[in-house]
Amino acid sequence: MEKRVVCTAATVAAVACVVAVLVIRKRSKGIKWGKVREMLKEIKLKCALPIERLKQIASAMETEMHAGLASDGGSKLKMLLSYVDKLPTGAEEGLFYALDLGGTNFRVLRVQLGGKEGGVVRQEHKEVSIPPHLMVGSSHDLFDFIAEALSSFVASEGEEYKVPEGKQRELGFTFSFPVKQLSLSSGTLIKWTKGFCIEETVGQDVVAELTKAMERQGLDMKVAALVNDTVGTLVGGRYEDGDVMTGVILGTGSNAAYVEHASSIPKWHDELPKSGEMVINMEWGNFKSPLLPITEFDEALDFESLNPGEQIYEKLISGMYLGEVVRRVLLKVSEEFPIFGDIVPPKLEAPFILRTPQMSAIHHDSSLDLKVVAKKLKETLGIHNTSIKTRKFVVDVCDMVAKRAARLAAAGIYAIIKKIGRDTLSDDKQRTVIAIDGGLFEHYTAFSDCLERTLRELLGEEVANSVVIKHANDGSGIGAALIAASHSN
Protein backbone atom coordinates (compact mmCIF):
# COMPACT_ATOMS: atom_id res chain seq x y z
CA MET A 1 0.00 0.00 0.00
CA GLU A 2 2.84 2.42 0.95
CA LYS A 3 4.67 1.67 -2.33
CA ARG A 4 1.53 2.48 -4.35
CA VAL A 5 1.09 5.81 -2.51
CA VAL A 6 4.74 6.75 -3.08
CA CYS A 7 4.47 5.73 -6.75
CA THR A 8 1.28 7.78 -7.17
CA ALA A 9 2.86 10.83 -5.50
CA ALA A 10 5.91 10.56 -7.75
CA THR A 11 3.67 10.27 -10.84
CA VAL A 12 1.66 13.32 -9.80
CA ALA A 13 4.85 15.31 -9.25
CA ALA A 14 6.24 14.25 -12.64
CA VAL A 15 2.98 15.16 -14.41
CA ALA A 16 2.89 18.52 -12.62
CA CYS A 17 6.47 19.19 -13.74
CA VAL A 18 5.67 18.32 -17.38
CA VAL A 19 2.54 20.49 -17.27
CA ALA A 20 4.56 23.40 -15.83
CA VAL A 21 7.16 23.09 -18.61
CA LEU A 22 4.43 22.93 -21.26
CA VAL A 23 2.72 26.01 -19.77
CA ILE A 24 5.99 27.96 -19.81
CA ARG A 25 6.66 26.85 -23.40
CA LYS A 26 3.16 27.80 -24.40
CA ARG A 27 3.51 31.16 -22.66
CA SER A 28 6.89 31.72 -24.33
CA LYS A 29 5.46 30.81 -27.72
CA GLY A 30 2.55 33.05 -26.88
CA ILE A 31 4.76 36.15 -26.48
CA LYS A 32 3.32 38.85 -28.69
CA TRP A 33 6.63 40.05 -30.08
CA GLY A 34 4.88 42.71 -32.13
CA LYS A 35 3.58 44.26 -28.89
CA VAL A 36 6.98 43.88 -27.20
CA ARG A 37 8.70 45.66 -30.10
CA GLU A 38 6.03 48.36 -30.02
CA MET A 39 6.74 48.97 -26.32
CA LEU A 40 10.48 49.21 -26.99
CA LYS A 41 9.85 51.55 -29.92
CA GLU A 42 8.03 53.95 -27.57
CA ILE A 43 10.96 53.90 -25.13
CA LYS A 44 13.40 54.46 -28.01
CA LEU A 45 11.43 57.50 -29.10
CA LYS A 46 11.88 59.01 -25.63
CA CYS A 47 15.63 58.28 -25.82
CA ALA A 48 16.00 59.61 -29.37
CA LEU A 49 18.74 62.18 -29.95
CA PRO A 50 18.67 63.52 -33.51
CA ILE A 51 21.60 65.80 -34.32
CA GLU A 52 19.60 69.03 -33.95
CA ARG A 53 18.55 68.11 -30.43
CA LEU A 54 22.15 67.28 -29.55
CA LYS A 55 23.22 70.72 -30.80
CA GLN A 56 20.54 72.32 -28.62
CA ILE A 57 21.79 70.35 -25.60
CA ALA A 58 25.37 71.48 -26.35
CA SER A 59 24.20 75.11 -26.57
CA ALA A 60 22.38 74.76 -23.24
CA MET A 61 25.56 73.39 -21.65
CA GLU A 62 27.64 76.22 -23.15
CA THR A 63 25.21 78.75 -21.64
CA GLU A 64 25.62 77.09 -18.24
CA MET A 65 29.41 77.19 -18.66
CA HIS A 66 29.29 80.96 -19.16
CA ALA A 67 27.05 81.35 -16.10
CA GLY A 68 29.31 79.17 -13.94
CA LEU A 69 32.39 81.20 -14.95
CA ALA A 70 30.58 84.45 -14.14
CA SER A 71 29.81 83.64 -10.49
CA ASP A 72 29.87 80.83 -7.95
CA GLY A 73 26.41 79.34 -7.61
CA GLY A 74 25.25 80.95 -10.86
CA SER A 75 24.94 77.63 -12.69
CA LYS A 76 24.33 73.91 -12.25
CA LEU A 77 27.93 73.60 -13.51
CA LYS A 78 30.36 74.59 -10.75
CA MET A 79 33.14 75.57 -13.23
CA LEU A 80 35.75 75.32 -10.47
CA LEU A 81 39.08 77.15 -10.71
CA SER A 82 41.89 74.60 -10.53
CA TYR A 83 44.63 77.25 -10.11
CA VAL A 84 46.61 75.28 -12.70
CA ASP A 85 47.82 78.10 -14.94
CA LYS A 86 51.07 76.57 -16.18
CA LEU A 87 50.73 73.40 -18.23
CA PRO A 88 53.72 71.12 -18.84
CA THR A 89 55.78 71.87 -21.93
CA GLY A 90 57.94 68.74 -21.96
CA ALA A 91 60.96 70.68 -20.71
CA GLU A 92 60.39 69.66 -17.07
CA GLU A 93 63.31 67.94 -15.35
CA GLY A 94 63.85 66.20 -12.03
CA LEU A 95 62.24 63.76 -9.63
CA PHE A 96 58.60 64.28 -8.65
CA TYR A 97 56.13 62.29 -6.60
CA ALA A 98 52.36 61.85 -6.79
CA LEU A 99 49.75 60.56 -4.39
CA ASP A 100 46.45 59.48 -5.96
CA LEU A 101 43.66 59.07 -3.38
CA GLY A 102 40.24 58.40 -4.85
CA GLY A 103 38.72 55.36 -3.20
CA THR A 104 39.44 52.35 -1.02
CA ASN A 105 42.96 52.11 -2.53
CA PHE A 106 45.52 54.84 -3.08
CA ARG A 107 48.64 54.93 -5.22
CA VAL A 108 52.03 56.51 -4.70
CA LEU A 109 54.15 57.24 -7.77
CA ARG A 110 57.56 58.64 -8.56
CA VAL A 111 58.55 60.01 -11.93
CA GLN A 112 61.98 61.02 -13.20
CA LEU A 113 61.62 63.62 -15.95
CA GLY A 114 64.45 64.17 -18.43
CA GLY A 115 63.46 67.39 -20.18
CA LYS A 116 62.81 67.83 -23.92
CA GLU A 117 65.12 65.01 -24.92
CA GLY A 118 64.43 62.52 -22.15
CA GLY A 119 60.67 62.80 -21.45
CA VAL A 120 59.60 60.38 -18.71
CA VAL A 121 62.91 58.65 -18.02
CA ARG A 122 61.47 56.19 -15.52
CA GLN A 123 58.51 55.80 -13.22
CA GLU A 124 57.44 53.46 -10.43
CA HIS A 125 54.26 53.12 -8.43
CA LYS A 126 52.81 51.17 -5.56
CA GLU A 127 49.14 50.57 -4.70
CA VAL A 128 48.00 50.40 -1.09
CA SER A 129 44.63 49.26 0.31
CA ILE A 130 43.10 51.36 3.07
CA PRO A 131 41.81 49.24 6.00
CA PRO A 132 38.03 49.77 6.36
CA HIS A 133 38.27 51.01 9.96
CA LEU A 134 40.48 53.93 8.86
CA MET A 135 37.80 55.11 6.40
CA VAL A 136 35.47 55.86 9.33
CA GLY A 137 38.05 56.54 12.05
CA SER A 138 40.00 59.72 12.73
CA SER A 139 41.63 62.16 10.34
CA HIS A 140 44.93 61.77 12.24
CA ASP A 141 44.95 57.97 11.77
CA LEU A 142 43.99 58.04 8.08
CA PHE A 143 46.60 60.60 7.05
CA ASP A 144 49.26 58.94 9.23
CA PHE A 145 48.61 55.65 7.42
CA ILE A 146 48.94 57.40 4.03
CA ALA A 147 52.08 59.31 5.07
CA GLU A 148 53.67 56.12 6.43
CA ALA A 149 53.11 54.33 3.10
CA LEU A 150 54.49 57.35 1.23
CA SER A 151 57.54 57.50 3.51
CA SER A 152 58.19 53.79 2.97
CA PHE A 153 57.92 54.30 -0.80
CA VAL A 154 60.39 57.23 -0.70
CA ALA A 155 62.81 55.08 1.35
CA SER A 156 62.88 52.53 -1.49
CA GLU A 157 64.09 55.19 -3.94
CA GLY A 158 66.96 53.77 -6.01
CA GLU A 159 70.21 55.55 -6.82
CA GLU A 160 69.02 56.10 -10.39
CA TYR A 161 66.54 58.69 -9.06
CA LYS A 162 68.29 61.98 -8.48
CA VAL A 163 67.25 64.80 -6.13
CA PRO A 164 69.62 67.80 -6.31
CA GLU A 165 71.53 68.61 -3.11
CA GLY A 166 69.43 70.72 -0.74
CA LYS A 167 66.28 70.43 -2.86
CA GLN A 168 63.06 69.35 -1.17
CA ARG A 169 61.07 66.56 -2.82
CA GLU A 170 57.79 67.77 -4.34
CA LEU A 171 54.45 65.97 -4.54
CA GLY A 172 51.30 66.32 -6.63
CA PHE A 173 48.24 65.22 -4.63
CA THR A 174 45.27 63.87 -6.63
CA PHE A 175 42.32 63.98 -4.24
CA SER A 176 39.11 62.79 -5.91
CA PHE A 177 36.59 64.02 -3.37
CA PRO A 178 34.57 67.27 -3.37
CA VAL A 179 36.95 70.08 -2.38
CA LYS A 180 36.75 73.87 -2.34
CA GLN A 181 40.11 74.75 -3.86
CA LEU A 182 41.72 77.82 -2.27
CA SER A 183 44.99 77.87 -4.22
CA LEU A 184 47.08 75.47 -6.27
CA SER A 185 48.24 73.73 -3.10
CA SER A 186 45.34 74.08 -0.68
CA GLY A 187 41.68 73.12 -0.52
CA THR A 188 39.06 72.34 2.12
CA LEU A 189 37.06 69.11 2.07
CA ILE A 190 33.36 69.71 1.34
CA LYS A 191 32.23 66.13 2.04
CA TRP A 192 33.49 62.56 1.93
CA THR A 193 32.08 60.06 -0.59
CA LYS A 194 32.88 56.47 -1.66
CA GLY A 195 32.47 54.94 1.80
CA PHE A 196 34.62 57.43 3.76
CA CYS A 197 33.02 59.16 6.74
CA ILE A 198 35.37 61.16 8.97
CA GLU A 199 33.43 64.22 10.12
CA GLU A 200 36.39 66.04 11.68
CA THR A 201 38.11 66.32 8.27
CA VAL A 202 35.17 68.13 6.65
CA GLY A 203 35.99 71.85 6.32
CA GLN A 204 39.71 71.19 6.88
CA ASP A 205 42.52 71.82 4.39
CA VAL A 206 43.45 68.32 3.16
CA VAL A 207 46.93 69.48 2.10
CA ALA A 208 47.60 70.76 5.64
CA GLU A 209 46.38 67.41 7.05
CA LEU A 210 48.75 65.47 4.77
CA THR A 211 51.65 67.86 5.46
CA LYS A 212 51.28 67.45 9.26
CA ALA A 213 51.19 63.66 8.85
CA MET A 214 54.36 63.71 6.70
CA GLU A 215 56.10 65.84 9.34
CA ARG A 216 55.12 63.30 12.01
CA GLN A 217 56.80 60.64 9.83
CA GLY A 218 59.92 62.80 9.46
CA LEU A 219 59.34 62.97 5.69
CA ASP A 220 60.75 66.14 4.11
CA MET A 221 58.35 66.66 1.21
CA LYS A 222 56.32 69.62 -0.06
CA VAL A 223 52.81 69.27 -1.52
CA ALA A 224 53.21 71.46 -4.62
CA ALA A 225 49.73 70.87 -6.10
CA LEU A 226 46.27 69.62 -5.09
CA VAL A 227 44.62 68.17 -8.18
CA ASN A 228 41.28 66.76 -9.29
CA ASP A 229 41.60 63.51 -11.31
CA THR A 230 40.02 65.09 -14.41
CA VAL A 231 42.50 67.98 -14.34
CA GLY A 232 45.26 65.36 -13.97
CA THR A 233 43.98 63.57 -17.08
CA LEU A 234 44.15 66.81 -19.08
CA VAL A 235 47.67 67.61 -17.85
CA GLY A 236 48.93 64.06 -18.44
CA GLY A 237 47.54 64.26 -21.97
CA ARG A 238 49.12 67.70 -22.58
CA TYR A 239 52.57 66.37 -21.63
CA GLU A 240 52.25 63.72 -24.36
CA ASP A 241 50.62 66.05 -26.90
CA GLY A 242 50.84 69.85 -26.78
CA ASP A 243 47.47 70.23 -28.52
CA VAL A 244 45.41 68.64 -25.71
CA MET A 245 42.78 71.18 -24.62
CA THR A 246 40.32 68.98 -22.73
CA GLY A 247 40.41 66.08 -20.30
CA VAL A 248 37.35 63.87 -19.88
CA ILE A 249 36.64 61.01 -17.46
CA LEU A 250 34.15 58.41 -18.71
CA GLY A 251 34.24 55.60 -16.17
CA THR A 252 32.13 54.78 -13.13
CA GLY A 253 31.54 58.54 -12.90
CA SER A 254 32.06 61.32 -15.41
CA ASN A 255 33.57 64.80 -15.50
CA ALA A 256 35.46 67.17 -17.80
CA ALA A 257 38.15 69.83 -17.49
CA TYR A 258 39.45 72.18 -20.16
CA VAL A 259 41.87 75.06 -20.79
CA GLU A 260 40.11 78.43 -20.60
CA HIS A 261 41.33 81.95 -21.39
CA ALA A 262 41.86 83.55 -17.98
CA SER A 263 40.28 86.76 -19.31
CA SER A 264 37.05 84.81 -19.93
CA ILE A 265 36.54 84.05 -16.22
CA PRO A 266 34.62 86.98 -14.70
CA LYS A 267 34.66 85.41 -11.21
CA TRP A 268 38.50 85.41 -11.22
CA HIS A 269 39.33 88.65 -9.38
CA ASP A 270 43.07 88.25 -8.86
CA GLU A 271 45.81 89.29 -11.23
CA LEU A 272 45.65 87.33 -14.49
CA PRO A 273 48.27 84.57 -14.73
CA LYS A 274 51.23 85.22 -17.02
CA SER A 275 50.26 82.27 -19.20
CA GLY A 276 46.83 83.82 -19.82
CA GLU A 277 45.30 80.38 -19.19
CA MET A 278 43.51 78.56 -16.42
CA VAL A 279 42.32 74.95 -16.28
CA ILE A 280 38.64 74.76 -15.31
CA ASN A 281 37.15 71.71 -13.59
CA MET A 282 33.58 71.74 -14.92
CA GLU A 283 31.96 69.13 -12.65
CA TRP A 284 29.75 68.50 -15.69
CA GLY A 285 27.95 65.54 -14.12
CA ASN A 286 25.57 68.00 -12.49
CA PHE A 287 24.38 69.47 -15.82
CA LYS A 288 20.59 69.47 -16.14
CA SER A 289 18.27 70.65 -18.91
CA PRO A 290 14.67 70.03 -20.06
CA LEU A 291 16.25 69.01 -23.38
CA LEU A 292 17.78 65.85 -21.86
CA PRO A 293 15.94 62.66 -22.91
CA ILE A 294 14.79 61.53 -19.46
CA THR A 295 12.49 58.50 -19.30
CA GLU A 296 10.40 57.01 -16.48
CA PHE A 297 13.32 54.64 -15.82
CA ASP A 298 15.75 57.52 -15.29
CA GLU A 299 13.27 59.33 -13.05
CA ALA A 300 12.80 56.25 -10.85
CA LEU A 301 16.57 55.63 -10.67
CA ASP A 302 17.19 59.26 -9.69
CA PHE A 303 14.37 59.24 -7.08
CA GLU A 304 15.81 56.12 -5.41
CA SER A 305 19.44 57.34 -5.54
CA LEU A 306 21.46 58.81 -2.65
CA ASN A 307 21.42 62.24 -4.35
CA PRO A 308 17.99 62.76 -6.00
CA GLY A 309 17.82 65.73 -8.35
CA GLU A 310 21.62 65.93 -8.60
CA GLN A 311 24.19 64.63 -11.12
CA ILE A 312 21.44 64.11 -13.73
CA TYR A 313 23.82 64.21 -16.73
CA GLU A 314 26.18 61.76 -15.01
CA LYS A 315 23.26 59.38 -14.35
CA LEU A 316 22.57 59.34 -18.10
CA ILE A 317 26.13 58.80 -19.36
CA SER A 318 28.36 57.11 -16.77
CA GLY A 319 29.26 53.48 -16.17
CA MET A 320 27.75 53.45 -12.69
CA TYR A 321 24.21 53.71 -14.07
CA LEU A 322 23.96 52.27 -17.61
CA GLY A 323 23.51 48.64 -16.57
CA GLU A 324 20.90 49.69 -14.01
CA VAL A 325 18.85 51.54 -16.66
CA VAL A 326 18.93 48.38 -18.83
CA ARG A 327 17.75 46.29 -15.85
CA ARG A 328 14.82 48.64 -15.22
CA VAL A 329 13.71 48.48 -18.86
CA LEU A 330 13.93 44.66 -18.92
CA LEU A 331 11.98 44.44 -15.64
CA LYS A 332 9.18 46.66 -16.96
CA VAL A 333 8.87 44.66 -20.20
CA SER A 334 8.98 41.29 -18.39
CA GLU A 335 6.17 42.46 -16.08
CA GLU A 336 3.95 43.00 -19.11
CA PHE A 337 5.13 40.20 -21.40
CA PRO A 338 6.58 36.74 -20.50
CA ILE A 339 9.88 37.34 -22.34
CA PHE A 340 11.80 35.43 -19.63
CA GLY A 341 9.15 32.78 -18.93
CA ASP A 342 5.99 32.60 -16.87
CA ILE A 343 7.21 34.60 -13.89
CA VAL A 344 9.40 37.67 -13.53
CA PRO A 345 12.92 36.45 -12.60
CA PRO A 346 13.43 37.42 -8.91
CA LYS A 347 17.03 38.58 -9.48
CA LEU A 348 15.82 41.05 -12.12
CA GLU A 349 14.15 42.97 -9.30
CA ALA A 350 17.45 43.57 -7.45
CA PRO A 351 18.83 47.12 -8.03
CA PHE A 352 22.30 47.35 -9.61
CA ILE A 353 22.59 43.58 -10.10
CA LEU A 354 23.33 44.18 -13.80
CA ARG A 355 26.57 46.12 -13.99
CA THR A 356 27.88 47.93 -17.05
CA PRO A 357 30.72 45.40 -17.73
CA GLN A 358 28.06 42.65 -18.11
CA MET A 359 25.96 44.95 -20.26
CA SER A 360 29.01 45.56 -22.45
CA ALA A 361 29.65 41.80 -22.83
CA ILE A 362 26.01 41.29 -23.87
CA HIS A 363 26.14 44.20 -26.33
CA HIS A 364 29.37 42.99 -27.96
CA ASP A 365 28.26 39.36 -28.45
CA SER A 366 28.81 38.59 -32.15
CA SER A 367 28.10 34.84 -32.04
CA LEU A 368 25.27 33.57 -34.29
CA ASP A 369 23.23 32.16 -31.40
CA LEU A 370 24.22 34.94 -28.95
CA LYS A 371 25.68 32.42 -26.51
CA VAL A 372 27.41 35.15 -24.44
CA VAL A 373 24.02 36.83 -23.92
CA ALA A 374 22.54 33.51 -22.76
CA LYS A 375 25.50 32.95 -20.40
CA LYS A 376 25.32 36.45 -18.86
CA LEU A 377 21.52 36.26 -18.39
CA LYS A 378 21.97 32.91 -16.62
CA GLU A 379 24.95 33.93 -14.46
CA THR A 380 23.81 37.45 -13.55
CA LEU A 381 20.03 37.27 -13.51
CA GLY A 382 19.33 33.55 -13.08
CA ILE A 383 17.44 33.46 -16.39
CA HIS A 384 17.68 30.08 -18.14
CA ASN A 385 16.66 28.72 -21.57
CA THR A 386 16.14 32.01 -23.40
CA SER A 387 15.05 32.04 -27.03
CA ILE A 388 17.12 33.76 -29.71
CA LYS A 389 14.38 36.40 -30.02
CA THR A 390 14.65 37.19 -26.31
CA ARG A 391 18.44 37.45 -26.53
CA LYS A 392 18.23 39.80 -29.52
CA PHE A 393 15.73 41.92 -27.60
CA VAL A 394 18.13 42.23 -24.64
CA VAL A 395 20.96 43.28 -26.99
CA ASP A 396 18.63 45.88 -28.51
CA VAL A 397 17.91 47.39 -25.09
CA CYS A 398 21.66 47.58 -24.32
CA ASP A 399 22.25 49.25 -27.69
CA MET A 400 19.58 51.87 -26.99
CA VAL A 401 20.94 52.80 -23.54
CA ALA A 402 24.63 52.80 -24.58
CA LYS A 403 24.05 54.91 -27.69
CA ARG A 404 21.97 57.47 -25.81
CA ALA A 405 24.84 57.81 -23.30
CA ALA A 406 27.53 58.05 -25.98
CA ARG A 407 25.63 60.67 -28.00
CA LEU A 408 25.02 62.77 -24.87
CA ALA A 409 28.71 62.55 -23.91
CA ALA A 410 29.63 63.67 -27.44
CA ALA A 411 27.30 66.68 -27.06
CA GLY A 412 29.14 67.64 -23.85
CA ILE A 413 32.53 67.50 -25.61
CA TYR A 414 31.08 69.51 -28.51
CA ALA A 415 29.92 72.18 -26.01
CA ILE A 416 33.51 72.57 -24.75
CA ILE A 417 34.89 72.72 -28.29
CA LYS A 418 32.36 75.48 -29.06
CA LYS A 419 33.16 77.37 -25.85
CA ILE A 420 36.88 77.57 -26.69
CA GLY A 421 36.17 78.52 -30.32
CA ARG A 422 37.52 75.35 -31.93
CA ASP A 423 34.26 74.44 -33.74
CA THR A 424 35.23 76.27 -36.94
CA LEU A 425 38.17 75.86 -39.30
CA SER A 426 41.14 78.10 -38.48
CA ASP A 427 43.62 79.39 -41.03
CA ASP A 428 46.48 77.54 -39.36
CA LYS A 429 44.43 74.29 -39.22
CA GLN A 430 45.18 73.92 -35.50
CA ARG A 431 44.58 70.49 -33.94
CA THR A 432 42.29 70.14 -30.92
CA VAL A 433 42.97 67.01 -28.87
CA ILE A 434 40.57 65.54 -26.31
CA ALA A 435 42.21 63.23 -23.73
CA ILE A 436 39.73 60.68 -22.37
CA ASP A 437 40.31 58.27 -19.48
CA GLY A 438 38.01 55.77 -17.76
CA GLY A 439 36.94 52.15 -18.11
CA LEU A 440 33.66 52.94 -19.88
CA PHE A 441 35.49 54.64 -22.75
CA GLU A 442 38.40 52.19 -22.75
CA HIS A 443 36.50 48.88 -22.60
CA TYR A 444 33.00 49.54 -24.00
CA THR A 445 33.88 49.71 -27.71
CA ALA A 446 30.30 50.21 -28.95
CA PHE A 447 30.05 53.23 -26.61
CA SER A 448 33.37 54.83 -27.61
CA ASP A 449 32.81 54.20 -31.35
CA CYS A 450 29.36 55.82 -31.16
CA LEU A 451 30.78 58.80 -29.23
CA GLU A 452 33.44 59.43 -31.88
CA ARG A 453 30.95 59.06 -34.78
CA THR A 454 28.52 61.45 -33.09
CA LEU A 455 31.21 64.07 -32.44
CA ARG A 456 32.18 63.97 -36.14
CA GLU A 457 28.52 64.38 -37.03
CA LEU A 458 28.23 67.43 -34.75
CA LEU A 459 31.43 69.07 -36.01
CA GLY A 460 31.02 68.32 -39.70
CA GLU A 461 33.68 66.43 -41.66
CA GLU A 462 36.05 69.35 -42.29
CA VAL A 463 36.32 70.52 -38.67
CA ALA A 464 36.23 66.91 -37.39
CA ASN A 465 39.49 66.23 -39.24
CA SER A 466 41.26 68.70 -36.90
CA VAL A 467 39.74 67.23 -33.70
CA VAL A 468 41.42 64.14 -32.25
CA ILE A 469 40.26 61.89 -29.41
CA LYS A 470 43.05 60.14 -27.52
CA HIS A 471 42.83 57.54 -24.78
CA ALA A 472 44.80 58.92 -21.82
CA ASN A 473 45.67 55.93 -19.69
CA ASP A 474 46.29 56.73 -16.00
CA GLY A 475 46.45 60.48 -16.55
CA SER A 476 45.24 61.23 -13.03
CA GLY A 477 48.35 59.74 -11.39
CA ILE A 478 51.19 61.03 -13.55
CA GLY A 479 49.22 64.24 -14.21
CA ALA A 480 49.58 65.28 -10.56
CA ALA A 481 53.37 64.76 -10.68
CA LEU A 482 53.55 66.79 -13.91
CA ILE A 483 51.57 69.68 -12.35
CA ALA A 484 54.02 69.64 -9.44
CA ALA A 485 56.85 69.75 -12.00
CA SER A 486 55.40 72.56 -14.13
CA HIS A 487 54.78 74.71 -11.01
CA SER A 488 58.05 73.75 -9.32
CA ASN A 489 60.35 76.41 -7.96
Salt bridges, closest charged atoms under 4 A:
GLU62 OE2 - HIS66 NE2 3.98
GLU62 OE1 - LYS418 NZ 3.36
ASP72 OD1 - LYS267 NZ 2.92
ASP85 OD1 - HIS487 NE2 3.33
ASP100 OD2 - ARG107 NH2 2.82
GLU124 OE1 - ARG110 NE 2.86
ASP141 OD1 - HIS140 ND1 3.63
ASP144 OD2 - HIS140 ND1 3.44
ASP144 OD1 - ARG216 NH2 2.86
GLU157 OE2 - ARG169 NH2 2.87
GLU170 OE1 - LYS167 NZ 2.97
GLU209 OE2 - LYS212 NZ 3.39
ASP241 OD2 - ARG431 NH2 2.99
ASP241 OD2 - LYS470 NZ 2.87
ASP243 OD2 - ARG431 NH1 2.72
GLU260 OE2 - LYS419 NZ 2.83
GLU296 OE1 - LYS332 NZ 3.78
ASP298 OD2 - ARG404 NH1 2.74
ASP302 OD1 - LYS315 NZ 2.66
GLU304 OE1 - ARG328 NH2 2.82
GLU324 OE2 - ARG327 NH2 2.85
GLU324 OE2 - ARG328 NE 2.87
GLU336 OE2 - LYS332 NZ 3.94
ASP342 OD1 - ARG27 NE 2.75
GLU379 OE2 - LYS375 NZ 3.53
ASP396 OD1 - LYS44 NZ 3.06
ASP399 OD1 - HIS363 NE2 2.98
ASP399 OD1 - LYS403 NZ 3.24
ASP437 OD1 - HIS471 NE2 3.91
GLU442 OE1 - HIS443 NE2 3.76
GLU442 OE1 - HIS471 NE2 3.62
GLU457 OE1 - ARG407 NH1 3.40
GLU461 OE1 - ARG456 NH2 2.75
ASP474 OD1 - ARG107 NH2 2.61
